[in-house]
Each structure stands twice: as C-alpha cells, then as structure tokens.
C-alpha cells in the first residue's frame, strides 16, 4: 500500500476504511470522533473516491479542519483536526 507524503501531520487516532464504500467511511468517522477531543487529529485512510467529496463536507458541516489530504494509487489519506 502506498504511503502519504512525508509532510503529513502527526495524528492521534487512525481510522482505516479501505474497501468500504459510501456511506460506511463517514458513518465510521462519526463514531470515531465521538471518542476524541477538541484539537486532536484523526487520520483517515480510504479507497472510496466518493470520500474526496464526502470528507470535506463532513468537516465543513461539523466544524472540523481538513488540514491535509493526499492520494496515491487509489488510496486517499485525510488528516482532520477536530473543532
């Protein structure tokens, strides 16, 4: 599996949603952020191209900051700072 760029932020929690399709990655993210605290960073790994649309909307709607995102060989990485 490819890896995100070296400039990716340090994260507190990792959520691997590879192989899952909409709406499962977002549902799992909702569950994971419930157990996290303001300012912590969630790393999400996904293979569903719909996440390129869904995760930024998730962040905007819930007041989180999408601080880094990258893609390589069909794998997407997102780093989200909880608001």
PDB file of N, CA, C and O in Angstrom:
ATOM      1  N   UNK A   1       0.850  -1.181   0.000  1.00  0.00           N
ATOM      2  CA  UNK A   1       0.000   0.000   0.000  1.00  0.00           C
ATOM      3  C   UNK A   1       0.891   1.238   0.000  1.00  0.00           C
ATOM      4  O   UNK A   1       1.859   1.306   0.757  1.00  0.00           O
ATOM      5  N   UNK A   2       0.571   2.213  -0.842  1.00  0.00           N
ATOM      6  CA  UNK A   2       1.359   3.449  -0.847  1.00  0.00           C
ATOM      7  C   UNK A   2       1.181   4.210   0.464  1.00  0.00           C
ATOM      8  O   UNK A   2       0.240   3.969   1.221  1.00  0.00           O
ATOM      9  N   UNK A   3       2.107   5.134   0.711  1.00  0.00           N
ATOM     10  CA  UNK A   3       2.067   5.917   1.946  1.00  0.00           C
ATOM     11  C   UNK A   3       1.872   7.381   1.629  1.00  0.00           C
ATOM     12  O   UNK A   3       2.258   7.839   0.553  1.00  0.00           O
ATOM     13  N   UNK A   4       1.264   8.143   2.570  1.00  0.00           N
ATOM     14  CA  UNK A   4       1.096   9.580   2.340  1.00  0.00           C
ATOM     15  C   UNK A   4       2.442  10.283   2.275  1.00  0.00           C
ATOM     16  O   UNK A   4       3.472   9.722   2.650  1.00  0.00           O
ATOM     17  N   UNK A   5       2.417  11.487   1.807  1.00  0.00           N
ATOM     18  CA  UNK A   5       3.642  12.257   1.677  1.00  0.00           C
ATOM     19  C   UNK A   5       4.304  12.475   3.033  1.00  0.00           C
ATOM     20  O   UNK A   5       3.661  12.374   4.078  1.00  0.00           O
ATOM     21  N   UNK A   6       5.595  12.774   2.997  1.00  0.00           N
ATOM     22  CA  UNK A   6       6.355  12.965   4.236  1.00  0.00           C
ATOM     23  C   UNK A   6       5.895  14.174   5.031  1.00  0.00           C
ATOM     24  O   UNK A   6       6.165  14.257   6.229  1.00  0.00           O
ATOM     25  N   UNK A   7       5.199  15.121   4.391  1.00  0.00           N
ATOM     26  CA  UNK A   7       4.759  16.317   5.097  1.00  0.00           C
ATOM     27  C   UNK A   7       3.398  16.123   5.777  1.00  0.00           C
ATOM     28  O   UNK A   7       2.798  17.091   6.243  1.00  0.00           O
ATOM     29  N   UNK A   8       2.917  14.896   5.836  1.00  0.00           N
ATOM     30  CA  UNK A   8       1.643  14.626   6.500  1.00  0.00           C
ATOM     31  C   UNK A   8       1.779  14.880   7.998  1.00  0.00           C
ATOM     32  O   UNK A   8       2.817  14.586   8.590  1.00  0.00           O
ATOM     33  N   UNK A   9       0.730  15.428   8.610  1.00  0.00           N
ATOM     34  CA  UNK A   9       0.798  15.756  10.041  1.00  0.00           C
ATOM     35  C   UNK A   9       0.838  14.516  10.940  1.00  0.00           C
ATOM     36  O   UNK A   9       0.416  13.427  10.549  1.00  0.00           O
ATOM     37  N   UNK A  10       1.343  14.710  12.124  1.00  0.00           N
ATOM     38  CA  UNK A  10       1.271  13.686  13.169  1.00  0.00           C
ATOM     39  C   UNK A  10      -0.197  13.568  13.559  1.00  0.00           C
ATOM     40  O   UNK A  10      -0.920  14.564  13.567  1.00  0.00           O
ATOM     41  N   UNK A  11      -0.635  12.364  13.879  1.00  0.00           N
ATOM     42  CA  UNK A  11      -2.052  12.174  14.212  1.00  0.00           C
ATOM     43  C   UNK A  11      -2.191  11.452  15.554  1.00  0.00           C
ATOM     44  O   UNK A  11      -1.273  10.787  16.033  1.00  0.00           O
ATOM     45  N   UNK A  12      -3.385  11.615  16.138  1.00  0.00           N
ATOM     46  CA  UNK A  12      -3.683  10.990  17.425  1.00  0.00           C
ATOM     47  C   UNK A  12      -4.400   9.652  17.258  1.00  0.00           C
ATOM     48  O   UNK A  12      -4.182   8.716  18.028  1.00  0.00           O
ATOM     49  N   UNK A  13      -5.258   9.575  16.241  1.00  0.00           N
ATOM     50  CA  UNK A  13      -6.094   8.395  16.019  1.00  0.00           C
ATOM     51  C   UNK A  13      -6.095   8.081  14.528  1.00  0.00           C
ATOM     52  O   UNK A  13      -6.098   8.987  13.695  1.00  0.00           O
ATOM     53  N   UNK A  14      -6.092   6.801  14.200  1.00  0.00           N
ATOM     54  CA  UNK A  14      -6.138   6.376  12.799  1.00  0.00           C
ATOM     55  C   UNK A  14      -7.392   5.551  12.551  1.00  0.00           C
ATOM     56  O   UNK A  14      -7.756   4.701  13.363  1.00  0.00           O
ATOM     57  N   UNK A  15      -8.047   5.806  11.428  1.00  0.00           N
ATOM     58  CA  UNK A  15      -9.232   5.062  11.021  1.00  0.00           C
ATOM     59  C   UNK A  15      -9.000   4.557   9.601  1.00  0.00           C
ATOM     60  O   UNK A  15      -8.868   5.352   8.671  1.00  0.00           O
ATOM     61  N   UNK A  16      -8.950   3.252   9.436  1.00  0.00           N
ATOM     62  CA  UNK A  16      -8.729   2.639   8.132  1.00  0.00           C
ATOM     63  C   UNK A  16     -10.067   2.174   7.569  1.00  0.00           C
ATOM     64  O   UNK A  16     -10.684   1.250   8.099  1.00  0.00           O
ATOM     65  N   UNK A  17     -10.514   2.821   6.489  1.00  0.00           N
ATOM     66  CA  UNK A  17     -11.790   2.465   5.869  1.00  0.00           C
ATOM     67  C   UNK A  17     -11.584   1.844   4.488  1.00  0.00           C
ATOM     68  O   UNK A  17     -12.503   1.834   3.668  1.00  0.00           O
ATOM     69  N   UNK A  18     -10.391   1.329   4.230  1.00  0.00           N
ATOM     70  CA  UNK A  18     -10.122   0.754   2.912  1.00  0.00           C
ATOM     71  C   UNK A  18     -11.096  -0.385   2.628  1.00  0.00           C
ATOM     72  O   UNK A  18     -11.406  -1.206   3.491  1.00  0.00           O
ATOM     73  N   UNK A  19     -11.566  -0.397   1.381  1.00  0.00           N
ATOM     74  CA  UNK A  19     -12.512  -1.423   0.963  1.00  0.00           C
ATOM     75  C   UNK A  19     -13.961  -1.100   1.256  1.00  0.00           C
ATOM     76  O   UNK A  19     -14.852  -1.824   0.812  1.00  0.00           O
ATOM     77  N   UNK A  20     -14.219  -0.037   1.987  1.00  0.00           N
ATOM     78  CA  UNK A  20     -15.595   0.355   2.319  1.00  0.00           C
ATOM     79  C   UNK A  20     -16.064   1.460   1.383  1.00  0.00           C
ATOM     80  O   UNK A  20     -15.266   2.263   0.899  1.00  0.00           O
ATOM     81  N   UNK A  21     -17.364   1.487   1.136  1.00  0.00           N
ATOM     82  CA  UNK A  21     -17.951   2.482   0.237  1.00  0.00           C
ATOM     83  C   UNK A  21     -19.034   3.263   0.943  1.00  0.00           C
ATOM     84  O   UNK A  21     -19.605   2.823   1.941  1.00  0.00           O
ATOM     85  N   UNK A  22     -19.301   4.441   0.394  1.00  0.00           N
ATOM     86  CA  UNK A  22     -20.295   5.357   0.928  1.00  0.00           C
ATOM     87  C   UNK A  22     -21.580   4.591   1.238  1.00  0.00           C
ATOM     88  O   UNK A  22     -22.070   3.830   0.404  1.00  0.00           O
ATOM     89  N   UNK A  23     -22.120   4.793   2.429  1.00  0.00           N
ATOM     90  CA  UNK A  23     -21.829   5.805   3.448  1.00  0.00           C
ATOM     91  C   UNK A  23     -20.951   5.301   4.595  1.00  0.00           C
ATOM     92  O   UNK A  23     -20.777   6.008   5.587  1.00  0.00           O
ATOM     93  N   UNK A  24     -20.398   4.097   4.478  1.00  0.00           N
ATOM     94  CA  UNK A  24     -19.679   3.493   5.608  1.00  0.00           C
ATOM     95  C   UNK A  24     -18.494   4.313   6.120  1.00  0.00           C
ATOM     96  O   UNK A  24     -18.364   4.457   7.335  1.00  0.00           O
ATOM     97  N   UNK A  25     -17.614   4.864   5.261  1.00  0.00           N
ATOM     98  CA  UNK A  25     -16.497   5.648   5.820  1.00  0.00           C
ATOM     99  C   UNK A  25     -16.961   6.820   6.684  1.00  0.00           C
ATOM    100  O   UNK A  25     -16.383   7.081   7.739  1.00  0.00           O
ATOM    101  N   UNK A  26     -17.992   7.521   6.244  1.00  0.00           N
ATOM    102  CA  UNK A  26     -18.491   8.668   7.014  1.00  0.00           C
ATOM    103  C   UNK A  26     -19.149   8.205   8.308  1.00  0.00           C
ATOM    104  O   UNK A  26     -18.984   8.843   9.348  1.00  0.00           O
ATOM    105  N   UNK A  27     -19.886   7.112   8.255  1.00  0.00           N
ATOM    106  CA  UNK A  27     -20.517   6.594   9.472  1.00  0.00           C
ATOM    107  C   UNK A  27     -19.455   6.207  10.501  1.00  0.00           C
ATOM    108  O   UNK A  27     -19.605   6.499  11.687  1.00  0.00           O
ATOM    109  N   UNK A  28     -18.386   5.552  10.053  1.00  0.00           N
ATOM    110  CA  UNK A  28     -17.305   5.179  10.974  1.00  0.00           C
ATOM    111  C   UNK A  28     -16.597   6.416  11.524  1.00  0.00           C
ATOM    112  O   UNK A  28     -16.198   6.440  12.688  1.00  0.00           O
ATOM    113  N   UNK A  29     -16.441   7.445  10.683  1.00  0.00           N
ATOM    114  CA  UNK A  29     -15.827   8.692  11.162  1.00  0.00           C
ATOM    115  C   UNK A  29     -16.670   9.326  12.255  1.00  0.00           C
ATOM    116  O   UNK A  29     -16.135   9.782  13.266  1.00  0.00           O
ATOM    117  N   UNK A  30     -17.988   9.359  12.063  1.00  0.00           N
ATOM    118  CA  UNK A  30     -18.881   9.913  13.092  1.00  0.00           C
ATOM    119  C   UNK A  30     -18.672   9.190  14.415  1.00  0.00           C
ATOM    120  O   UNK A  30     -18.571   9.822  15.467  1.00  0.00           O
ATOM    121  N   UNK A  31     -18.610   7.876  14.358  1.00  0.00           N
ATOM    122  CA  UNK A  31     -18.420   7.094  15.587  1.00  0.00           C
ATOM    123  C   UNK A  31     -17.061   7.366  16.216  1.00  0.00           C
ATOM    124  O   UNK A  31     -16.961   7.479  17.438  1.00  0.00           O
ATOM    125  N   UNK A  32     -16.021   7.471  15.408  1.00  0.00           N
ATOM    126  CA  UNK A  32     -14.669   7.650  15.936  1.00  0.00           C
ATOM    127  C   UNK A  32     -14.501   9.024  16.587  1.00  0.00           C
ATOM    128  O   UNK A  32     -13.906   9.121  17.660  1.00  0.00           O
ATOM    129  N   UNK A  33     -15.012  10.088  15.959  1.00  0.00           N
ATOM    130  CA  UNK A  33     -14.796  11.425  16.517  1.00  0.00           C
ATOM    131  C   UNK A  33     -15.542  11.625  17.826  1.00  0.00           C
ATOM    132  O   UNK A  33     -15.189  12.512  18.603  1.00  0.00           O
ATOM    133  N   UNK A  34     -16.549  10.832  18.082  1.00  0.00           N
ATOM    134  CA  UNK A  34     -17.276  10.928  19.360  1.00  0.00           C
ATOM    135  C   UNK A  34     -16.362  10.633  20.543  1.00  0.00           C
ATOM    136  O   UNK A  34     -16.562  11.157  21.638  1.00  0.00           O
ATOM    137  N   UNK A  35     -15.357   9.792  20.314  1.00  0.00           N
ATOM    138  CA  UNK A  35     -14.440   9.407  21.385  1.00  0.00           C
ATOM    139  C   UNK A  35     -13.185  10.272  21.428  1.00  0.00           C
ATOM    140  O   UNK A  35     -12.275  10.012  22.215  1.00  0.00           O
ATOM    141  N   UNK A  36     -13.137  11.302  20.580  1.00  0.00           N
ATOM    142  CA  UNK A  36     -11.945  12.154  20.501  1.00  0.00           C
ATOM    143  C   UNK A  36     -12.218  13.509  21.146  1.00  0.00           C
ATOM    144  O   UNK A  36     -13.357  13.835  21.480  1.00  0.00           O
ATOM    145  N   UNK A  37     -11.157  14.290  21.313  1.00  0.00           N
ATOM    146  CA  UNK A  37     -11.257  15.593  21.954  1.00  0.00           C
ATOM    147  C   UNK A  37     -10.897  16.713  20.982  1.00  0.00           C
ATOM    148  O   UNK A  37     -10.204  16.502  19.987  1.00  0.00           O
ATOM    149  N   UNK A  38     -11.384  17.899  21.298  1.00  0.00           N
ATOM    150  CA  UNK A  38     -11.091  19.100  20.515  1.00  0.00           C
ATOM    151  C   UNK A  38      -9.584  19.226  20.282  1.00  0.00           C
ATOM    152  O   UNK A  38      -8.791  19.112  21.217  1.00  0.00           O
ATOM    153  N   UNK A  39      -9.203  19.462  19.035  1.00  0.00           N
ATOM    154  CA  UNK A  39      -7.802  19.660  18.707  1.00  0.00           C
ATOM    155  C   UNK A  39      -7.042  18.401  18.333  1.00  0.00           C
ATOM    156  O   UNK A  39      -5.953  18.485  17.766  1.00  0.00           O
ATOM    157  N   UNK A  40      -7.592  17.245  18.637  1.00  0.00           N
ATOM    158  CA  UNK A  40      -6.918  16.006  18.238  1.00  0.00           C
ATOM    159  C   UNK A  40      -7.015  15.831  16.727  1.00  0.00           C
ATOM    160  O   UNK A  40      -7.897  16.395  16.079  1.00  0.00           O
ATOM    161  N   UNK A  41      -6.096  15.041  16.177  1.00  0.00           N
ATOM    162  CA  UNK A  41      -6.059  14.839  14.733  1.00  0.00           C
ATOM    163  C   UNK A  41      -6.384  13.391  14.408  1.00  0.00           C
ATOM    164  O   UNK A  41      -5.785  12.457  14.941  1.00  0.00           O
ATOM    165  N   UNK A  42      -7.358  13.236  13.512  1.00  0.00           N
ATOM    166  CA  UNK A  42      -7.788  11.935  13.019  1.00  0.00           C
ATOM    167  C   UNK A  42      -7.218  11.712  11.628  1.00  0.00           C
ATOM    168  O   UNK A  42      -7.396  12.539  10.734  1.00  0.00           O
ATOM    169  N   UNK A  43      -6.535  10.595  11.453  1.00  0.00           N
ATOM    170  CA  UNK A  43      -6.050  10.186  10.133  1.00  0.00           C
ATOM    171  C   UNK A  43      -7.039   9.165   9.580  1.00  0.00           C
ATOM    172  O   UNK A  43      -7.346   8.169  10.235  1.00  0.00           O
ATOM    173  N   UNK A  44      -7.533   9.420   8.374  1.00  0.00           N
ATOM    174  CA  UNK A  44      -8.461   8.501   7.725  1.00  0.00           C
ATOM    175  C   UNK A  44      -7.805   7.984   6.455  1.00  0.00           C
ATOM    176  O   UNK A  44      -7.289   8.759   5.649  1.00  0.00           O
ATOM    177  N   UNK A  45      -7.829   6.678   6.285  1.00  0.00           N
ATOM    178  CA  UNK A  45      -7.339   6.038   5.073  1.00  0.00           C
ATOM    179  C   UNK A  45      -8.561   5.468   4.362  1.00  0.00           C
ATOM    180  O   UNK A  45      -9.370   4.769   4.972  1.00  0.00           O
ATOM    181  N   UNK A  46      -8.693   5.768   3.064  1.00  0.00           N
ATOM    182  CA  UNK A  46      -9.875   5.336   2.326  1.00  0.00           C
ATOM    183  C   UNK A  46      -9.498   4.925   0.907  1.00  0.00           C
ATOM    184  O   UNK A  46      -8.456   5.322   0.384  1.00  0.00           O
ATOM    185  N   UNK A  47     -10.364   4.124   0.299  1.00  0.00           N
ATOM    186  CA  UNK A  47     -10.205   3.763  -1.104  1.00  0.00           C
ATOM    187  C   UNK A  47     -11.417   4.175  -1.930  1.00  0.00           C
ATOM    188  O   UNK A  47     -11.400   4.036  -3.153  1.00  0.00           O
ATOM    189  N   UNK A  48     -12.443   4.668  -1.303  1.00  0.00           N
ATOM    190  CA  UNK A  48     -13.649   5.107  -1.999  1.00  0.00           C
ATOM    191  C   UNK A  48     -13.438   6.518  -2.544  1.00  0.00           C
ATOM    192  O   UNK A  48     -13.245   7.450  -1.763  1.00  0.00           O
ATOM    193  N   UNK A  49     -13.470   6.697  -3.872  1.00  0.00           N
ATOM    194  CA  UNK A  49     -13.292   8.038  -4.440  1.00  0.00           C
ATOM    195  C   UNK A  49     -14.337   9.046  -3.967  1.00  0.00           C
ATOM    196  O   UNK A  49     -14.090  10.251  -4.010  1.00  0.00           O
ATOM    197  N   UNK A  50     -15.489   8.579  -3.521  1.00  0.00           N
ATOM    198  CA  UNK A  50     -16.529   9.488  -3.023  1.00  0.00           C
ATOM    199  C   UNK A  50     -16.077  10.234  -1.775  1.00  0.00           C
ATOM    200  O   UNK A  50     -16.647  11.271  -1.435  1.00  0.00           O
ATOM    201  N   UNK A  51     -15.055   9.717  -1.084  1.00  0.00           N
ATOM    202  CA  UNK A  51     -14.576  10.411   0.112  1.00  0.00           C
ATOM    203  C   UNK A  51     -13.971  11.765  -0.229  1.00  0.00           C
ATOM    204  O   UNK A  51     -13.908  12.644   0.631  1.00  0.00           O
ATOM    205  N   UNK A  52     -13.518  11.953  -1.484  1.00  0.00           N
ATOM    206  CA  UNK A  52     -12.955  13.253  -1.866  1.00  0.00           C
ATOM    207  C   UNK A  52     -14.018  14.339  -1.811  1.00  0.00           C
ATOM    208  O   UNK A  52     -13.697  15.520  -1.677  1.00  0.00           O
ATOM    209  N   UNK A  53     -15.259  13.952  -1.912  1.00  0.00           N
ATOM    210  CA  UNK A  53     -16.387  14.874  -1.776  1.00  0.00           C
ATOM    211  C   UNK A  53     -16.946  14.839  -0.353  1.00  0.00           C
ATOM    212  O   UNK A  53     -17.205  15.884   0.245  1.00  0.00           O
ATOM    213  N   UNK A  54     -17.128  13.641   0.179  1.00  0.00           N
ATOM    214  CA  UNK A  54     -17.820  13.468   1.455  1.00  0.00           C
ATOM    215  C   UNK A  54     -17.042  13.964   2.667  1.00  0.00           C
ATOM    216  O   UNK A  54     -17.630  14.564   3.567  1.00  0.00           O
ATOM    217  N   UNK A  55     -15.739  13.728   2.709  1.00  0.00           N
ATOM    218  CA  UNK A  55     -14.968  14.114   3.894  1.00  0.00           C
ATOM    219  C   UNK A  55     -14.847  15.628   4.033  1.00  0.00           C
ATOM    220  O   UNK A  55     -15.016  16.133   5.143  1.00  0.00           O
ATOM    221  N   UNK A  56     -14.560  16.392   2.955  1.00  0.00           N
ATOM    222  CA  UNK A  56     -14.580  17.850   3.118  1.00  0.00           C
ATOM    223  C   UNK A  56     -15.942  18.383   3.576  1.00  0.00           C
ATOM    224  O   UNK A  56     -16.006  19.313   4.379  1.00  0.00           O
ATOM    225  N   UNK A  57     -17.023  17.799   3.068  1.00  0.00           N
ATOM    226  CA  UNK A  57     -18.367  18.219   3.513  1.00  0.00           C
ATOM    227  C   UNK A  57     -18.590  17.863   4.979  1.00  0.00           C
ATOM    228  O   UNK A  57     -19.158  18.660   5.726  1.00  0.00           O
ATOM    229  N   UNK A  58     -18.159  16.699   5.393  1.00  0.00           N
ATOM    230  CA  UNK A  58     -18.240  16.257   6.784  1.00  0.00           C
ATOM    231  C   UNK A  58     -17.546  17.277   7.689  1.00  0.00           C
ATOM    232  O   UNK A  58     -18.091  17.700   8.708  1.00  0.00           O
ATOM    233  N   UNK A  59     -16.331  17.659   7.292  1.00  0.00           N
ATOM    234  CA  UNK A  59     -15.554  18.612   8.092  1.00  0.00           C
ATOM    235  C   UNK A  59     -16.240  19.974   8.156  1.00  0.00           C
ATOM    236  O   UNK A  59     -16.363  20.562   9.230  1.00  0.00           O
ATOM    237  N   UNK A  60     -16.677  20.463   7.022  1.00  0.00           N
ATOM    238  CA  UNK A  60     -17.333  21.768   6.966  1.00  0.00           C
ATOM    239  C   UNK A  60     -18.606  21.786   7.807  1.00  0.00           C
ATOM    240  O   UNK A  60     -18.848  22.732   8.557  1.00  0.00           O
ATOM    241  N   UNK A  61     -19.402  20.754   7.682  1.00  0.00           N
ATOM    242  CA  UNK A  61     -20.686  20.691   8.384  1.00  0.00           C
ATOM    243  C   UNK A  61     -20.506  20.602   9.894  1.00  0.00           C
ATOM    244  O   UNK A  61     -21.286  21.187  10.647  1.00  0.00           O
ATOM    245  N   UNK A  62     -19.488  19.877  10.343  1.00  0.00           N
ATOM    246  CA  UNK A  62     -19.300  19.648  11.780  1.00  0.00           C
ATOM    247  C   UNK A  62     -18.261  20.562  12.420  1.00  0.00           C
ATOM    248  O   UNK A  62     -18.012  20.462  13.622  1.00  0.00           O
ATOM    249  N   UNK A  63     -17.648  21.455  11.633  1.00  0.00           N
ATOM    250  CA  UNK A  63     -16.713  22.421  12.191  1.00  0.00           C
ATOM    251  C   UNK A  63     -15.320  21.885  12.443  1.00  0.00           C
ATOM    252  O   UNK A  63     -14.599  22.413  13.289  1.00  0.00           O
ATOM    253  N   UNK A  64     -14.927  20.841  11.719  1.00  0.00           N
ATOM    254  CA  UNK A  64     -13.581  20.298  11.824  1.00  0.00           C
ATOM    255  C   UNK A  64     -12.718  20.881  10.708  1.00  0.00           C
ATOM    256  O   UNK A  64     -13.244  21.374   9.710  1.00  0.00           O
ATOM    257  N   UNK A  65     -11.394  20.828  10.874  1.00  0.00           N
ATOM    258  CA  UNK A  65     -10.473  21.338   9.863  1.00  0.00           C
ATOM    259  C   UNK A  65      -9.818  20.181   9.127  1.00  0.00           C
ATOM    260  O   UNK A  65      -9.170  19.332   9.739  1.00  0.00           O
ATOM    261  N   UNK A  66      -9.988  20.150   7.813  1.00  0.00           N
ATOM    262  CA  UNK A  66      -9.280  19.195   6.978  1.00  0.00           C
ATOM    263  C   UNK A  66      -7.913  19.808   6.717  1.00  0.00           C
ATOM    264  O   UNK A  66      -7.768  20.683   5.863  1.00  0.00           O
ATOM    265  N   UNK A  67      -6.907  19.343   7.458  1.00  0.00           N
ATOM    266  CA  UNK A  67      -5.610  20.022   7.420  1.00  0.00           C
ATOM    267  C   UNK A  67      -4.648  19.438   6.392  1.00  0.00           C
ATOM    268  O   UNK A  67      -3.654  20.073   6.039  1.00  0.00           O
ATOM    269  N   UNK A  68      -4.938  18.239   5.914  1.00  0.00           N
ATOM    270  CA  UNK A  68      -4.066  17.636   4.888  1.00  0.00           C
ATOM    271  C   UNK A  68      -4.843  16.530   4.201  1.00  0.00           C
ATOM    272  O   UNK A  68      -5.584  15.777   4.834  1.00  0.00           O
ATOM    273  N   UNK A  69      -4.656  16.449   2.882  1.00  0.00           N
ATOM    274  CA  UNK A  69      -5.234  15.332   2.151  1.00  0.00           C
ATOM    275  C   UNK A  69      -4.307  14.990   0.999  1.00  0.00           C
ATOM    276  O   UNK A  69      -3.707  15.872   0.385  1.00  0.00           O
ATOM    277  N   UNK A  70      -4.198  13.699   0.712  1.00  0.00           N
ATOM    278  CA  UNK A  70      -3.364  13.257  -0.398  1.00  0.00           C
ATOM    279  C   UNK A  70      -3.942  11.974  -0.972  1.00  0.00           C
ATOM    280  O   UNK A  70      -4.785  11.318  -0.360  1.00  0.00           O
ATOM    281  N   UNK A  71      -3.459  11.631  -2.176  1.00  0.00           N
ATOM    282  CA  UNK A  71      -3.933  10.430  -2.866  1.00  0.00           C
ATOM    283  C   UNK A  71      -2.768   9.828  -3.624  1.00  0.00           C
ATOM    284  O   UNK A  71      -1.953  10.545  -4.203  1.00  0.00           O
ATOM    285  N   UNK A  72      -2.694   8.507  -3.618  1.00  0.00           N
ATOM    286  CA  UNK A  72      -1.691   7.804  -4.397  1.00  0.00           C
ATOM    287  C   UNK A  72      -2.228   6.419  -4.723  1.00  0.00           C
ATOM    288  O   UNK A  72      -2.643   5.673  -3.836  1.00  0.00           O
ATOM    289  N   UNK A  73      -2.213   6.091  -5.997  1.00  0.00           N
ATOM    290  CA  UNK A  73      -2.604   4.759  -6.458  1.00  0.00           C
ATOM    291  C   UNK A  73      -3.961   4.318  -5.917  1.00  0.00           C
ATOM    292  O   UNK A  73      -4.126   3.162  -5.527  1.00  0.00           O
ATOM    293  N   UNK A  74      -4.928   5.225  -5.891  1.00  0.00           N
ATOM    294  CA  UNK A  74      -6.279   4.888  -5.462  1.00  0.00           C
ATOM    295  C   UNK A  74      -6.491   4.813  -3.961  1.00  0.00           C
ATOM    296  O   UNK A  74      -7.547   4.377  -3.503  1.00  0.00           O
ATOM    297  N   UNK A  75      -5.491   5.236  -3.190  1.00  0.00           N
ATOM    298  CA  UNK A  75      -5.629   5.295  -1.733  1.00  0.00           C
ATOM    299  C   UNK A  75      -5.620   6.767  -1.335  1.00  0.00           C
ATOM    300  O   UNK A  75      -4.773   7.539  -1.783  1.00  0.00           O
ATOM    301  N   UNK A  76      -6.569   7.140  -0.495  1.00  0.00           N
ATOM    302  CA  UNK A  76      -6.734   8.531  -0.061  1.00  0.00           C
ATOM    303  C   UNK A  76      -6.434   8.630   1.427  1.00  0.00           C
ATOM    304  O   UNK A  76      -6.846   7.783   2.220  1.00  0.00           O
ATOM    305  N   UNK A  77      -5.703   9.688   1.789  1.00  0.00           N
ATOM    306  CA  UNK A  77      -5.405   9.976   3.194  1.00  0.00           C
ATOM    307  C   UNK A  77      -5.958  11.346   3.535  1.00  0.00           C
ATOM    308  O   UNK A  77      -5.821  12.301   2.769  1.00  0.00           O
ATOM    309  N   UNK A  78      -6.586  11.423   4.700  1.00  0.00           N
ATOM    310  CA  UNK A  78      -7.144  12.681   5.195  1.00  0.00           C
ATOM    311  C   UNK A  78      -6.683  12.848   6.630  1.00  0.00           C
ATOM    312  O   UNK A  78      -6.654  11.888   7.399  1.00  0.00           O
ATOM    313  N   UNK A  79      -6.326  14.066   6.984  1.00  0.00           N
ATOM    314  CA  UNK A  79      -5.953  14.413   8.348  1.00  0.00           C
ATOM    315  C   UNK A  79      -6.888  15.515   8.798  1.00  0.00           C
ATOM    316  O   UNK A  79      -6.917  16.597   8.212  1.00  0.00           O
ATOM    317  N   UNK A  80      -7.648  15.237   9.836  1.00  0.00           N
ATOM    318  CA  UNK A  80      -8.714  16.126  10.279  1.00  0.00           C
ATOM    319  C   UNK A  80      -8.455  16.543  11.719  1.00  0.00           C
ATOM    320  O   UNK A  80      -8.312  15.703  12.607  1.00  0.00           O
ATOM    321  N   UNK A  81      -8.398  17.859  11.936  1.00  0.00           N
ATOM    322  CA  UNK A  81      -8.268  18.383  13.311  1.00  0.00           C
ATOM    323  C   UNK A  81      -9.671  18.664  13.815  1.00  0.00           C
ATOM    324  O   UNK A  81     -10.422  19.419  13.197  1.00  0.00           O
ATOM    325  N   UNK A  82     -10.021  18.057  14.938  1.00  0.00           N
ATOM    326  CA  UNK A  82     -11.364  18.223  15.477  1.00  0.00           C
ATOM    327  C   UNK A  82     -11.562  19.637  16.006  1.00  0.00           C
ATOM    328  O   UNK A  82     -10.726  20.192  16.719  1.00  0.00           O
ATOM    329  N   UNK A  83     -12.704  20.190  15.625  1.00  0.00           N
ATOM    330  CA  UNK A  83     -13.066  21.535  16.046  1.00  0.00           C
ATOM    331  C   UNK A  83     -13.890  21.528  17.301  1.00  0.00           C
ATOM    332  O   UNK A  83     -14.278  22.589  17.790  1.00  0.00           O
TER     333      UNK A  83
END
